[in-house]
Amino acid sequence: MTVITHSINGVRLDSDWCTVQSGTSFLAGVSVRRQALTASLRQGTVPSPYMPQFDERTFQITLNAWGGRFVDEVARIVRLATLPTVILQRTVDDVAMECRAELVSVGEGSNSLPFVEPVTLTFAIPGVWWRSPTALSMEIPLTGGEITPPAGPAITNGKGWWTRALGEPDNSPSALANFVTMPLGPKDDSPSLLYTGITEGFFGDAPIPDAILRFPATATSATFTDPVSGTGVSWQGAAGSGYTYLDCGTLTAWRSSDPDAWDGGTAVGGVDYPAAGPLQINPSSDGGYAVSAKVQGTTDGNLIVHFKQSWW
């Protein structure tokens, strides 16, 4: 059974005297911002060459404060909902998600029971998606590749088993195993996920619009493309030392000798993007995320994709 909890700024909404009720959103409504273009002598409308643009969404939480503490609980709920800055958080089977939210209304519910006070909170989500609180850093080749695997079973050979090395890779005996391990960051330098299958949405199910890409600064040009949407981002400039970072959300680039300078460094120009739009990494129909890459000027090193997971 799926377990879902809700919090505001780290404070859980449910308690011994307050419960989240049916009517609370799980999937906030999705609407697409589009303009239909018509042409004379042509039936219907002209298909848009651009990917969908989504409007902000509305999320609703309905709670019941009850018992001898119902007055205190109503005060607590309203205090949290009306804070100047609201970070709405939820966990779905221990997967943490959050979003910046703006209060739309605090509405009373209908209930004739004594010492029971229903409260309905309605929030807008300007950023559209739920995001992970912390970012993953996934390592892939300079030619691009998969940053998260598709949903479903890891066992793909039809035999129900896998092999794993008992010592040095490619130079040791191996054992049959019914599981696979996958790094949750740079290879050989990150925690691992042990799995026999990945549930839908484990790594996300919505677009990632603000990934940061890190590649060797010895490169003189780099082009990155989302194979699903055709969006992309590119950089061109003089070779340097250390690492070049490219922020797809702000369309800025910087250099640093620090391999973890995700918050900025020495600014460099040379950022561009194609007609389809700046890079937005979309899940494919099987649920996996990938980036195509072409890096010139170097063949050494890897591409690191630093991103927060994104959910509907």
C-alpha positions in Angstrom: 0.0 0.0 0.0 1.4 3.4 -1.0 2.1 5.7 2.0 2.0 9.5 1.4 2.8 12.2 3.9 2.6 16.0 3.5 4.6 18.8 5.1 5.1 22.5 4.9 8.6 23.8 5.5 9.6 20.5 7.1 6.6 20.4 9.5 4.3 17.4 9.0 0.6 18.4 8.6 -0.9 15.2 10.1 -0.6 14.6 13.8 -2.4 12.8 16.6 -5.1 15.5 16.3 -5.1 16.2 12.6 -5.6 13.9 9.6 -5.2 14.3 5.9 -8.6 13.5 4.2 -9.8 12.2 0.9 -10.1 15.0 -1.6 -6.4 15.8 -1.2 -4.7 16.0 -4.5 -2.2 13.4 -5.7 -2.0 14.4 -9.4 -2.5 18.2 -9.5 -4.3 19.1 -12.8 -2.2 19.7 -15.8 -3.0 22.2 -18.5 -1.1 23.0 -21.7 -0.5 26.6 -22.9 -1.1 26.4 -26.7 -2.2 28.6 -29.6 -4.0 26.9 -32.5 -2.7 28.2 -35.8 -5.0 27.9 -38.8 -4.2 28.2 -42.5 -6.5 28.9 -45.4 -7.3 25.9 -47.6 -6.0 23.6 -44.9 -8.2 21.5 -42.7 -7.9 21.6 -38.9 -4.9 23.4 -37.4 -1.2 23.5 -38.1 0.7 21.2 -35.6 3.0 23.1 -33.3 6.7 22.6 -33.9 7.4 23.2 -30.2 7.1 21.0 -27.2 4.2 21.6 -24.8 4.4 24.5 -22.4 2.6 23.9 -19.1 0.7 26.4 -16.9 1.2 26.5 -13.2 -0.7 23.9 -11.3 -3.0 23.9 -8.3 -2.6 21.5 -5.4 -5.2 21.0 -2.7 -4.9 19.5 0.8 -7.9 18.7 2.9 -7.4 18.2 6.7 -9.6 17.4 9.7 -8.6 18.9 13.0 -10.5 17.1 15.8 -10.8 16.2 19.5 -9.6 18.3 22.4 -6.8 19.8 20.4 -8.8 20.9 17.3 -8.4 24.6 18.1 -4.6 24.3 18.4 -4.4 22.2 15.3 -6.4 24.7 13.2 -4.1 27.5 14.4 -1.0 25.5 13.5 -2.3 24.6 10.0 -3.2 28.2 9.2 0.1 29.5 10.5 2.1 27.1 8.3 -0.1 27.8 5.2 0.3 31.6 5.5 4.0 31.8 5.9 5.7 34.3 3.6 7.7 31.4 2.0 6.1 28.0 1.6 8.0 24.9 0.6 5.4 22.2 0.1 6.8 18.7 0.7 5.5 15.2 0.4 6.9 11.7 0.6 5.5 8.8 -1.6 6.7 5.5 -0.2 9.8 7.3 1.2 10.6 9.1 -2.0 10.9 12.8 -1.1 9.5 15.5 -3.3 9.1 19.3 -2.8 8.1 22.4 -4.6 7.9 26.1 -4.0 4.2 26.9 -3.5 2.1 30.0 -3.2 -1.1 30.1 -1.1 -4.3 30.6 -3.0 -6.8 30.1 -0.2 -7.6 28.6 3.2 -11.1 27.3 3.0 -13.4 25.8 5.5 -14.9 22.4 4.9 -18.4 21.3 5.6 -18.8 19.2 8.7 -21.6 19.2 11.3 -19.7 17.1 13.9 -18.8 18.8 17.1 -15.0 19.3 17.8 -14.2 18.5 14.2 -12.9 21.3 12.0 -12.2 20.6 8.3 -9.7 22.9 6.6 -8.9 22.9 2.9 -5.6 24.4 1.7 -5.2 25.4 -1.9 -1.7 26.2 -3.3 -0.4 27.2 -6.7 2.8 25.5 -7.9 4.5 28.2 -10.2 7.3 25.8 -11.1 4.9 23.2 -12.4 6.7 20.1 -11.0 7.6 18.4 -7.8 11.4 18.2 -7.5 13.8 16.2 -5.4 15.3 18.1 -2.4 18.9 17.1 -3.4 20.5 16.7 -6.8 22.0 13.6 -8.3 25.3 13.7 -10.2 25.3 11.0 -12.9 28.4 10.2 -15.0 28.1 9.3 -18.6 30.6 9.2 -21.6 31.4 12.4 -23.5 29.3 10.9 -26.3 26.2 11.0 -24.1 24.1 8.2 -22.7 21.4 7.2 -20.2 21.3 9.2 -17.0 18.6 7.0 -15.4 17.4 3.6 -16.5 13.9 3.0 -17.7 11.2 1.8 -15.3 10.7 -2.0 -14.9 12.9 -5.0 -14.2 16.6 -4.7 -14.3 16.8 -8.3 -15.5 16.6 -8.2 -19.3 18.2 -11.4 -20.4 15.0 -13.5 -19.8 16.8 -16.0 -17.5 16.1 -14.3 -14.2 19.7 -13.9 -13.3 22.7 -11.6 -13.7 26.4 -12.0 -13.3 28.7 -10.0 -11.0 32.4 -10.0 -10.7 33.9 -11.5 -7.5 37.0 -9.4 -7.7 38.7 -7.1 -10.3 36.3 -6.3 -13.2 37.0 -8.3 -16.3 39.8 -10.2 -14.5 38.0 -12.4 -11.9 35.5 -15.2 -11.6 31.8 -14.1 -11.5 28.8 -15.3 -9.6 25.2 -15.6 -10.8 23.0 -13.1 -8.9 19.3 -12.1 -9.0 20.0 -8.4 -8.5 21.8 -5.5 -10.1 23.5 -2.6 -8.4 23.5 0.9 -10.0 25.5 4.0 -8.8 23.4 7.0 -7.8 26.2 9.3 -8.9 29.7 9.2 -10.4 30.9 5.6 -11.0 32.9 4.1 -8.1 32.3 7.3 -6.1 28.7 7.3 -5.0 26.1 5.2 -3.1 24.6 2.3 -5.0 21.0 1.3 -5.5 20.3 -2.4 -5.1 17.4 -3.5 -7.3 15.6 -6.2 -9.2 13.2 -3.8 -10.7 12.5 0.0 -10.7 9.0 1.2 -10.1 7.4 3.8 -12.4 8.4 7.2 -11.4 11.3 6.2 -9.0 13.7 8.5 -10.8 11.0 10.9 -12.0 8.4 11.1 -14.6 8.5 14.8 -15.7 10.8 17.1 -17.6 14.1 18.3 -16.1 14.6 22.0 -17.2 17.6 23.0 -15.2 20.3 20.3 -15.3 24.0 21.5 -14.9 26.5 19.8 -17.2 30.2 19.4 -16.3 32.8 18.4 -18.9 36.6 18.8 -19.2 37.7 22.4 -19.7 40.2 21.1 -22.4 37.1 20.9 -24.7 36.7 23.8 -27.2 33.1 23.1 -28.0 30.2 20.9 -26.7 26.7 20.3 -27.8 24.1 18.5 -25.7 20.7 17.4 -26.9 17.6 15.7 -25.4 16.8 12.9 -27.8 13.0 13.0 -26.9 12.3 16.7 -27.4 15.2 17.9 -29.6 15.9 20.7 -27.2 19.6 21.4 -26.5 22.4 23.6 -25.3 25.9 24.3 -26.7 29.0 26.0 -25.6 32.1 27.1 -27.6 35.2 28.8 -26.4 38.9 28.6 -25.7 40.3 25.5 -23.9 41.3 25.9 -20.3 42.1 23.8 -17.2 39.8 22.1 -14.7 36.1 21.8 -15.7 33.6 23.8 -17.7 30.1 23.9 -16.2 27.0 24.7 -18.3 23.7 25.6 -16.5 20.7 24.7 -18.7 18.3 26.6 -16.5 20.1 30.0 -16.5 22.0 29.5 -19.8 25.3 30.5 -18.1 28.7 28.8 -18.1 31.6 28.9 -15.7 35.0 27.3 -15.1 36.5 25.9 -11.9 39.2 23.5 -10.8 36.7 22.2 -8.2 34.9 19.1 -9.5 31.8 20.0 -7.4 31.5 23.7 -8.2 27.7 23.4 -9.0 27.0 26.9 -7.6 29.3 28.8 -9.9 32.9 29.7 -10.6 34.7 32.0 -13.1 32.1 33.0 -15.7 32.7 32.3 -19.4 30.4 33.0 -22.3 29.7 31.1 -25.5 26.3 29.5 -24.6 23.7 28.9 -27.3 20.7 26.7 -27.9 18.8 25.4 -31.0 15.4 26.4 -32.4 13.6 23.7 -30.4 14.6 25.5 -27.2 17.1 25.3 -24.3 17.8 21.8 -23.1 15.0 20.1 -21.2 15.6 16.5 -20.4 12.4 14.5 -20.9 11.6 11.0 -20.0 11.2 8.6 -23.0 8.1 6.5 -23.4 9.8 3.7 -21.4 10.6 6.1 -18.5 14.3 6.5 -19.0 16.2 9.8 -19.2 19.2 10.3 -21.6 21.4 13.0 -23.1 23.1 13.0 -26.5 26.5 14.7 -26.5 29.2 15.8 -28.9 32.3 17.2 -27.2 35.2 18.4 -29.3 38.8 19.2 -28.3 39.2 16.3 -25.9 38.5 12.6 -25.6 39.5 12.2 -22.0 37.2 12.4 -19.1 33.4 12.1 -18.7 30.3 14.2 -18.8 28.6 14.7 -15.4 24.9 15.5 -15.4 23.8 17.2 -12.2 20.1 17.4 -11.8 17.1 17.3 -9.4 14.5 14.6 -10.2 11.2 15.9 -11.4 7.7 14.4 -10.9 4.1 15.2 -12.0 
